[in-house]
Amino acid sequence: MGFIIFKGYQHVDNGAVAVTTSKLKGIAHSNSTDPRVGDRVWDSIDLHVPPQDNGAFFLTTNVIVTKSQTPGTCPSVKGPCEIDSDCAPVETPYHLGNGVTTGICNQTTKTCMIRAWCPTEDDSPPIDGDYARLEHTANFTVLIKNHVYFPYFDVGRSNNLIELVDKAYLSHCRYHPDNHPHCPIFRIGDIVSLSRPTKDQDAVLDNDAYYRSISRRGAVISIRIHWDCDLDYNETECKPYYKFQRLDNYNSNSAPGYNFRYATNYREDGAEKRRLVKAYGIQFILEVEAIARKFSFQQFILNIGSSLALISVASILSDIVLFNLHKNRKFFKTHVSDSVAVNKRPSNNTQSNHSTTSLNGNNGFLKDKGQISTVS
């Protein structure tokens, strides 16, 4: 009956085609005296970089901005020196990756002079105490659109479930695993809370404090959309559910979190310039697991045949185990031999009784015949 319990009578299509897109919205604010960040408003266009990513999206939660860089010669931020020989060899890419060495030690900064984009980046942690310098990023929302198609059954489904939601509902709903499990709009802070590891070094923090702790350095979080559709029921019962998991090593002391750099190049007064941004943030990976099942007569017959074959095989295997592998195999062999002998005895007795009866019958017949003759 196992194939019935586990629905072995159904054909399974796990070759679904899936397409997932996302749209991020929100406003953040930085109020800092640090010139690398400043006092300004940031919207989703500023913080959603790159704007289009295959199966993922990124939200900036902390930044270091190096403004008005121009090609030239300047002291490196890192690379201490006392004399020029400390900056050798000359015309070699500096090992910290900022530029090319000139062989000159700047006696004011006590760092090596390099040819690079100047001024060089100061990437010391951009935090005010324990807080990232971009506020309110937890309140950003993301609309996730997911479409799956099961080619074997020619069935397509979308997480914007038309049967359950309308434009009015989508305008105000926010995903909640219990209250709104099918709303495709997610608050970033809620995703981070739901992906929180059950055992982590920040277990004592509440959800808001936990979000602030990862917004400083960034993180990588998986959003998994899972479809498990039993098409023996109405297609409208085929609905997705969501799982969230933090993927990066949050206990690592080596390069924790997630960040990358990007630049905007431009010309000003005939000079080539660029604006360099080091973005810390949360990389969200969108994953889809989709499977559909439906009754198949062919699959049903195959499983019935397999079950019957297994019954006969089970009998053979049990004999092999009992008579050859079990520690009491001698007992079982003796017991079976005795049983066979007992089963054979009734057959011999029956033959003996049959013979005796026949002889007695003949003797009686002869005796009666003799008596008749005597009477005559």
C-alpha positions in Angstrom: 0.0 0.0 0.0 3.0 2.2 0.1 2.6 3.3 -3.5 -0.9 4.6 -2.6 0.2 6.5 0.5 3.1 8.1 -1.4 1.0 8.5 -4.6 3.1 6.2 -6.7 0.1 6.0 -9.1 0.8 9.6 -10.3 3.1 10.8 -13.1 5.5 13.4 -11.8 6.7 16.4 -13.9 9.7 18.0 -12.4 10.9 19.7 -15.6 9.1 22.9 -15.0 10.1 26.1 -16.8 10.3 29.1 -14.4 10.7 32.8 -14.8 11.1 35.2 -11.9 11.4 39.0 -11.8 11.5 41.5 -9.0 10.7 45.2 -8.5 12.1 47.0 -5.5 10.6 50.2 -4.0 11.4 52.4 -1.0 13.2 55.5 0.4 16.2 55.6 2.7 17.9 58.5 4.4 21.5 59.2 5.5 22.2 61.8 8.1 25.9 61.8 8.6 28.7 64.2 9.0 31.0 61.8 7.1 31.5 63.4 3.7 31.6 59.9 2.1 27.9 59.6 2.8 26.5 63.0 3.8 23.0 64.1 4.5 20.7 63.1 1.7 17.8 61.0 0.5 18.3 57.7 -1.4 15.6 56.0 -3.4 15.4 52.5 -5.0 17.1 53.8 -8.1 20.1 54.7 -6.0 20.2 51.6 -3.9 19.0 48.9 -6.3 22.3 48.1 -8.1 22.4 46.6 -10.7 18.7 47.3 -11.6 18.4 44.0 -13.5 20.0 40.8 -12.3 19.3 37.3 -13.4 17.5 35.4 -10.6 18.6 37.9 -7.9 18.4 41.5 -6.7 20.5 43.6 -4.4 19.6 46.3 -1.9 22.3 48.7 -0.6 22.2 49.1 3.1 25.5 50.9 3.7 27.8 52.9 1.4 31.2 54.5 1.0 31.2 57.1 -1.7 34.5 58.6 -3.1 33.6 61.6 -5.1 35.3 63.4 -8.0 38.1 60.9 -8.6 40.5 61.9 -11.4 43.5 60.0 -13.0 46.7 61.3 -11.4 49.3 60.7 -8.7 48.5 60.7 -5.0 49.4 59.0 -1.7 47.8 55.7 -1.1 45.6 55.3 1.9 47.2 52.0 2.8 50.9 51.2 2.3 53.1 52.8 5.0 56.7 53.8 4.2 59.6 55.6 5.7 61.9 55.9 2.7 61.5 55.6 -1.1 63.0 52.1 -1.1 59.9 50.9 0.9 57.9 51.7 -2.2 59.8 49.6 -4.7 59.6 48.1 -7.2 58.6 51.0 -9.4 55.9 50.9 -12.1 54.4 47.8 -10.5 50.7 47.4 -9.7 50.4 48.0 -6.0 49.7 44.9 -4.0 46.6 46.5 -2.4 45.1 47.1 -5.8 44.8 50.9 -5.7 47.3 51.8 -8.4 50.8 51.6 -9.8 53.8 52.4 -7.6 56.0 55.4 -8.4 58.9 54.6 -6.0 58.3 57.7 -3.9 57.4 57.8 -0.2 55.2 60.8 0.8 56.8 62.1 3.9 53.6 63.9 5.0 51.3 60.9 5.0 54.1 58.3 5.3 52.5 56.3 2.5 53.7 55.4 -1.0 52.8 57.6 -3.9 50.9 55.8 -6.6 49.4 56.6 -10.0 45.7 55.9 -9.7 42.2 57.4 -9.5 42.8 60.2 -7.0 41.9 60.7 -4.2 42.1 57.0 -3.4 39.3 55.3 -1.6 39.1 55.3 2.2 37.2 52.1 2.9 37.2 52.1 6.7 33.9 50.9 8.1 31.1 53.4 7.3 29.2 53.1 10.6 28.0 55.5 13.2 28.4 53.4 16.4 26.5 50.2 15.7 24.3 51.6 12.9 24.6 51.7 9.2 24.5 55.1 7.7 21.5 54.4 5.5 18.3 54.4 7.6 14.9 52.8 6.8 16.1 50.2 4.3 14.2 47.6 6.3 11.0 49.2 5.1 11.8 48.7 1.4 9.4 46.3 -0.3 9.9 44.0 -3.2 7.3 42.6 -5.6 8.3 39.1 -6.8 6.6 37.8 -9.9 7.1 34.1 -10.5 5.6 32.1 -13.4 6.0 28.3 -13.7 5.0 26.1 -16.6 4.7 22.3 -16.5 5.1 21.1 -20.1 4.0 17.5 -19.6 0.6 18.6 -18.3 0.5 21.9 -20.3 -0.3 23.8 -17.1 1.0 27.2 -16.1 0.7 29.0 -12.7 1.7 32.3 -11.3 2.3 33.5 -7.8 0.2 36.6 -8.5 -2.7 34.2 -8.0 -5.6 35.7 -10.0 -8.1 33.5 -8.2 -7.2 34.9 -4.8 -6.0 38.4 -5.2 -6.9 41.6 -7.1 -5.4 45.0 -7.6 -6.9 46.4 -4.4 -5.5 43.5 -2.4 -2.0 43.9 -4.0 -2.0 47.6 -3.2 -1.9 47.1 0.5 -1.0 43.4 1.3 2.4 42.4 2.8 3.6 38.8 2.9 3.1 37.1 6.2 3.5 33.3 6.6 0.2 33.0 8.5 -2.0 36.0 7.6 -1.0 36.6 4.0 0.9 33.5 2.8 0.2 34.2 -0.9 0.9 38.0 -1.1 3.8 38.5 -3.5 4.9 41.7 -1.9 7.6 41.4 0.8 9.0 43.8 3.3 12.8 43.5 3.4 13.0 43.6 7.2 10.5 40.7 7.3 12.5 38.6 4.9 15.6 39.1 7.0 13.8 38.1 10.1 12.3 35.0 8.5 15.8 34.0 7.2 17.4 34.4 10.6 19.4 31.2 11.6 18.0 29.4 14.6 21.5 29.4 16.1 23.6 32.4 15.6 25.9 34.6 17.6 23.3 37.4 17.7 20.5 35.2 19.1 19.9 37.7 21.9 19.0 40.5 19.5 15.4 41.3 18.6 14.5 41.4 14.9 15.1 45.1 14.4 18.5 45.0 16.1 19.4 41.9 14.1 18.6 43.7 10.8 20.8 46.6 11.9 23.6 44.2 12.6 23.6 42.7 9.1 23.0 46.0 7.3 26.4 47.2 8.4 28.3 44.6 6.4 25.7 42.9 4.2 24.5 39.4 3.8 23.3 36.8 1.2 19.8 35.5 1.6 17.9 32.9 -0.4 14.2 33.3 -1.3 13.0 29.9 -2.4 9.6 29.6 -4.1 8.3 26.1 -3.8 5.5 24.7 -5.9 4.1 21.2 -5.2 1.0 20.8 -7.3 -1.4 17.8 -7.2 -3.3 18.2 -10.4 -5.8 15.5 -9.5 -7.5 18.5 -7.7 -8.5 21.8 -9.2 -5.6 23.8 -10.7 -6.5 26.7 -8.4 -5.3 24.6 -5.5 -1.8 24.8 -6.9 -0.2 27.5 -4.8 3.4 28.4 -3.9 4.9 28.7 -0.5 8.1 30.5 0.4 11.2 29.6 2.4 13.9 32.0 3.5 17.5 31.2 4.4 20.7 33.1 5.1 23.5 31.7 2.9 26.6 33.6 3.9 28.9 32.5 6.8 27.6 34.9 9.4 30.2 33.7 12.0 33.2 34.3 9.7 35.8 36.8 10.9 37.4 36.9 7.4 35.6 39.2 4.9 32.1 38.9 6.5 29.0 40.1 4.8 28.6 41.1 1.1 29.8 44.1 -0.8 31.0 45.3 -4.2 32.2 48.4 -6.0 30.8 50.3 -9.0 31.6 53.6 -10.6 29.9 56.3 -12.6 32.3 58.0 -15.1 31.7 61.5 -16.4 33.6 64.5 -17.8 33.7 67.9 -16.0 35.4 71.0 -17.5 37.1 68.7 -20.0 38.6 66.4 -17.2 37.7 62.8 -16.9 36.2 62.0 -13.5 34.3 59.3 -11.7 32.2 58.7 -8.6 33.2 55.4 -6.9 30.7 53.6 -4.6 31.5 50.7 -2.3 28.1 49.2 -1.6 27.4 47.0 1.4 24.1 45.3 1.3 21.9 42.2 1.0 22.1 40.0 -2.1 18.8 38.2 -2.5 18.9 34.9 -4.5 15.6 33.9 -6.1 15.2 30.1 -6.4 12.3 28.1 -7.7 11.4 24.5 -6.9 8.5 23.2 -8.9 6.9 19.8 -9.2 3.5 18.7 -10.5 1.7 15.3 -10.2 -1.3 13.7 -11.7 -3.0 10.3 -11.9 -1.5 8.1 -14.7 -3.1 4.7 -15.6 0.2 3.5 -17.0 2.0 4.4 -13.8 -0.7 2.7 -11.7 -0.4 -0.6 -13.6 3.4 -0.5 -13.4 3.3 0.0 -9.6 0.7 -2.8 -9.2 3.0 -5.2 -11.2 6.0 -4.1 -9.2 4.1 -4.7 -5.9 3.1 -8.2 -6.9 6.7 -9.0 -8.0 8.0 -7.7 -4.7 5.7 -10.0 -2.8 7.2 -13.1 -4.5 10.7 -11.8 -4.1 10.1 -11.1 -0.4 9.2 -14.8 0.1 12.4 -15.9 -1.5 14.5 -13.4 0.4 13.0 -14.4 3.7 13.9 -18.0 3.0 17.5 -17.0 2.2 17.8 -15.0 5.3 16.3 -17.6 7.6 18.1 -20.6 6.2 21.5 -19.1 5.5 22.1 -15.8 7.4 20.0 -16.0 10.6 21.9 -17.1 13.8 19.2 -19.8 14.4 19.2 -21.1 10.9 19.8 -24.7 12.0 16.7 -24.6 14.1 14.6 -23.2 11.2 16.0 -25.9 8.8 15.2 -28.7 11.3 11.8 -27.3 12.0 10.9 -27.0 8.3 12.2 -30.6 7.7 10.1 -32.0 10.5 7.1 -30.1 9.1 7.6 -31.6 5.7 7.9 -35.1 7.2 4.7 -34.6 9.2 2.9 -33.4 6.1 4.0 -36.5 4.1 2.7 -39.1 6.7 -1.0 -38.6 6.2 -0.5 -39.5 2.5 1.2 -42.9 3.4 -1.4 -43.7 6.0 -4.2 -43.0 3.5 -2.6 -45.5 1.1 -2.2 -48.1 3.8 -5.8 -47.7 4.9 -7.0 -47.9 1.4 -5.1 -51.1 0.8 -6.4 -52.7 4.0 -9.9 -51.7 3.2 -9.6 -53.2 -0.2 -8.3 -56.5 1.2 -11.0 -56.6 3.9 -13.5 -55.9 1.2 -12.3 -58.8 -0.9 -12.1 -61.1 2.1 -15.6 -60.2 3.1 -16.8 -60.8 -0.4 -15.1 -64.2 -0.6 -16.4 -65.0 2.9 -19.9 -64.1 1.9 -19.5 -66.0 -1.3 -18.3 -69.0 0.6 -21.2 -68.8 2.9 -23.6 -68.6 0.0 -22.0 -71.7 -1.6 -22.3 -73.6 1.6 -25.9 -72.8 2.0 -26.5 -74.1 -1.5 
